[in-house]
């Protein structure tokens, strides 16, 4: 990433939020001098809600939702994102022979990649392997 891209848009996947929520571990992208402009994917928020097993976790997800909604940076996959996701999942399955369980898991990552591409954001992730595979079929930027 070159310095002329600062400030840059960032769409973090769930793998960035979980270590922060559970242990306070901050992704390196947030340690840089130029901070990204954060966007929240509704896909990631749904995963965070799904993993909320107590009232405090649900309240935290609510706060994230309300904050990103309030500043106009909550990103919801549109019909083009969904269509592209289906095509990419078919290609991933053909190339890598994924099991049905894995295909359903990677669907969310493909939706995140499609949404990031649409808004011109980097995907910030700890899950670089899956996103590199997705990148074979979608032109988007990864920071991970």
C-alpha positions in Angstrom: 0.0 0.0 0.0 1.5 3.3 -1.0 1.3 6.5 1.1 -0.8 8.3 -1.5 -3.6 6.0 -0.6 -4.0 7.5 2.9 -6.5 7.9 4.3 -7.9 4.7 2.9 -11.2 3.0 3.3 -11.1 -0.3 5.3 -13.7 -3.0 5.6 -12.6 -5.4 8.4 -13.7 -9.0 8.4 -14.8 -10.8 11.5 -11.3 -12.2 12.0 -10.1 -8.7 12.9 -13.0 -8.0 15.4 -12.9 -11.3 17.4 -9.4 -11.0 18.8 -10.1 -7.4 19.7 -13.4 -8.2 21.4 -12.1 -11.2 23.2 -8.5 -10.2 24.1 -8.0 -6.5 23.1 -5.6 -7.5 20.3 -5.4 -4.8 17.7 -4.7 -5.5 14.0 -1.5 -3.9 12.8 -3.4 -1.7 10.3 -4.6 0.3 13.4 -1.0 0.8 14.7 0.0 2.8 11.6 0.3 6.6 11.8 -2.5 7.2 9.2 -5.7 5.5 10.4 -8.1 4.0 7.9 -11.7 5.2 7.5 -13.6 2.2 8.8 -16.7 0.7 7.3 -18.8 -2.1 8.7 -20.1 -4.9 6.6 -23.6 -6.1 7.6 -22.3 -9.6 6.8 -19.6 -9.1 9.5 -22.1 -7.7 11.9 -24.4 -10.7 11.4 -21.5 -13.0 12.2 -20.8 -11.0 15.4 -24.4 -11.2 16.4 -24.4 -15.0 15.7 -21.4 -15.4 17.9 -22.9 -13.3 20.8 -23.6 -15.7 23.6 -24.4 -13.2 26.4 -26.1 -9.8 26.9 -22.8 -7.9 26.9 -21.8 -9.3 23.5 -25.2 -8.4 22.0 -24.9 -4.9 23.4 -21.5 -4.5 21.8 -22.9 -5.7 18.5 -25.8 -3.2 18.9 -23.3 -0.4 19.6 -21.3 -1.3 16.5 -24.5 -1.4 14.4 -25.8 1.9 15.7 -22.4 3.7 15.4 -21.8 2.6 11.8 -25.4 3.2 10.8 -25.2 6.7 12.4 -22.1 7.8 10.4 -23.4 6.3 7.2 -20.7 3.6 6.9 -22.8 0.4 7.3 -22.4 -1.5 4.0 -25.1 -4.0 2.9 -24.4 -6.3 0.0 -26.6 -5.4 -3.0 -28.0 -7.6 -5.8 -24.8 -7.2 -7.8 -22.7 -8.4 -4.8 -25.0 -11.4 -4.3 -24.9 -12.3 -8.0 -21.1 -12.0 -8.2 -20.8 -14.0 -5.0 -22.7 -17.0 -6.5 -20.5 -17.0 -9.6 -17.3 -16.7 -7.6 -18.4 -19.5 -5.3 -19.0 -21.8 -8.3 -15.5 -21.0 -9.7 -13.9 -21.6 -6.3 -15.7 -24.9 -5.9 -14.6 -26.0 -9.4 -11.0 -25.0 -8.9 -10.5 -26.2 -5.3 -13.2 -28.9 -4.9 -14.5 -27.4 -1.7 -16.9 -29.4 0.5 -20.5 -27.9 0.8 -19.6 -26.9 4.4 -16.7 -24.8 3.3 -18.6 -23.2 0.4 -21.2 -21.9 2.8 -18.6 -20.5 5.1 -16.7 -18.8 2.3 -19.9 -17.2 1.0 -19.7 -14.5 3.6 -16.0 -13.7 2.7 -16.9 -13.4 -0.9 -19.8 -11.0 0.0 -17.4 -8.9 2.0 -14.9 -8.8 -0.9 -17.6 -7.8 -3.4 -18.8 -5.1 -1.0 -15.3 -3.8 -0.4 -14.7 -3.6 -4.2 -17.9 -1.7 -4.7 -17.0 1.0 -2.2 -13.2 1.1 -3.0 -12.1 -0.3 0.3 -9.4 -2.6 1.4 -10.5 -5.8 3.2 -8.6 -6.0 6.5 -8.3 -9.6 7.6 -6.4 -12.2 9.5 -7.7 -14.8 7.1 -5.5 -14.0 4.1 -5.5 -17.5 2.5 -9.3 -17.5 1.8 -9.3 -13.9 0.6 -6.3 -14.6 -1.7 -8.3 -17.4 -3.3 -11.3 -15.1 -3.7 -9.0 -12.5 -5.2 -8.3 -14.9 -8.1 -11.8 -14.1 -9.3 -12.6 -10.6 -8.0 -10.4 -7.6 -8.3 -10.2 -6.1 -4.7 -7.6 -5.0 -2.3 -6.5 -6.9 0.8 -4.6 -5.7 3.8 -3.8 -8.6 6.0 
